[in-house]
Amino acid sequence: LGYDVQQSQPTNKLGELLIESGLVSRELLDQALQQSNTSGLPLGRILLLTGTVLEPLLSSALNAQVLVRDHKISREQAIQGLRSAKERQITLEQSLSENGLQLPLHNTIRLGELLIMAGIMSDTNLMDYVELGLVSEQPLGQILIAQSVITEHILNNALELQRMVANGSLIAQQ
């Protein structure tokens, strides 16, 4: 009938990135997914609580998801960067930089980092919110509003400050 069936394409799911980069085994991921479904906690939180993945690697994996989603790096670059980050115990950004990929991170501040630096929120649940945003395909700011962590007014002010840091009229500490 002329219908072209799409072959299954690799996705940008946290579990897939973790398996393909060698950070977790399929068995451990399946156990964590089952615990996540049972408890309602995000997969990343389960992986941390069970000691399957350490916080710096989970943070790198979530950063990789964001960078792939925003088309700043390819999925393959993310996987290779995570492998290197694990082997050498460095951040994803350091790994990507050492492989010749320069990300424009020096003049930017992430929303979560800004809110933590300002004392508006703690870093305790930031990765949970980032993961929730990735899963639901919503920006972090919208997740934080939906979870009553911040108001829309605070989000708008934080985004304006973020723009000011990006254009150089403020530094992050200001």
N, C-alpha and C positions, 0 to 999 in steps of 0.2 A: 504493500500500500504506500510505500515511500516514506514510512515513518522511521526516523533514525533514532535508535535506542542509544542513549548516552551511557557510556561505560562509567563505572563508579570512579570518581576522581578523588584523590587524596584531599582531605579537608585540613582545616587549621585548628582542629580540636586539641585541647591540652594533652589528653591521653595519647593521641597519635604522635604528637611531637615528642613526648617523653619516651615512648617506646622506640621510635625510629632513631632518636639520638642516643639511645642506650642508657637513659637515666633510670628506667624501671623495666621490669620484665612484664610480659603479657599477664602472667599469673598474678603478680602483685597489683597490676592495674585493675584486673577483673575483681579482685578482692576489695580494692579501694572503691571502685564504682558501686559494688554491691552495698558497701557500708555507707556510701554517699546517698544512695537511693533510700536506704533504710532510715538513716538519721536525718536526711534533709540538709546536711552540711555540704558545702561545695567540695568538689573533688580535691582541690589543692589543700584545703584544711585537713581533710582525711589523710592525705599523703604526708603532711607535716606531723599530725598527731600520732601516726603509726611509725614515724621515723623512716619512712620509705624514701623521702626526699628531704634534704635540708633546705632551710629557708632561702639561702642565697641562690640555689639552683631553681627552686620554685619561682622566685622572683625573676630570674633570667628567662625561664620558660614562659611566664606570663608576658614579659617584655617582648619575647620573640613573637608571641601570638599577636600582640598589638602592632608590631612592626610589619608582620606579614599582612595583617588585616588592612593596614594603612598603605600597603604597597611600597614600603621603604626598603624591604628586603624580600628575597624570594623564600619560599618554603625550604628549598635546599640549603640556602645560606643560613636559615634559622637552625636547621638540624645540624649542620656542620659547626655552627657557632656554639650550639649547646654541647655538642660532643667535646669540643675544645675547652669550653668553660668547665665541664666536669673533670676532664683529664688534668687540666692545669690549675684548677681551683681559682678561676678568674671570673669576672663578670662577662655576660654576653657581649656587652658593648666593647670591652677590651679585646675579646676574641675576634669580633668583627673588624675592629680597627687594625689588629695585627695582621688580618688577612686582606688589608687594603680597602676596606669599606669604611668610609668616614660618614658618620651620621651627624646631622646638625644638632648636637646635644649641648654644646657649650653655651649657647645664648638662649636656652630654653629652660623652663622649669615645668615639671609635670604638675597637674592639678592636685593630685594626692600629696605630693611633696610640699607644695605651697600651703595646703591646708594643715599639714602636720607642723611645718615650720611656724605657722601663725598660731598654733595651739588651738585651732578650731576642732581638730579631731586627732585621735591617737593613731599610731601606726599599727595597732593591734589587729584590726580587721581590714586594713586597706587591701591586702591581697584578696580577701574574700569578695570585696566590692568590685575590684578589678576583674576577677574571674566571673562574677555574676554579670558584669557588663559585657564581657566577651561572649558568654553563653547566650545572653538575651539580645546580643547585638545592639546594645545601647551605650551611649557615652557614659563615662564614669560620673559626670555631674548629674545626669538624670537618675542614675542609680542611687547616688547619695541623697538626692531630694526624695526619691521614692521610699528610701529607708529612714527618712527623717533625721539624717545626719547633719544636713545643712538645709538652708532655705534657698529659694530661687534668688533672692536678693544677694545672699552671700555668694552663690555661684556666679552671678553676673559680675560682682565685684572681683572675685578671684580670676575670672576669665579676662577681665580688663587688666588686672595686674600681670597676668600671664603674658598678655600682648605687650605690655610695657617692658617686661623683661626681655621678650623676644626682639623688640626693636631697639633695645639698648638704653632706653630712658630710665630704667631702674635696674639694680642688680638684685638677685634672688633674696639676699639677706635684708634688703630694704623692704 
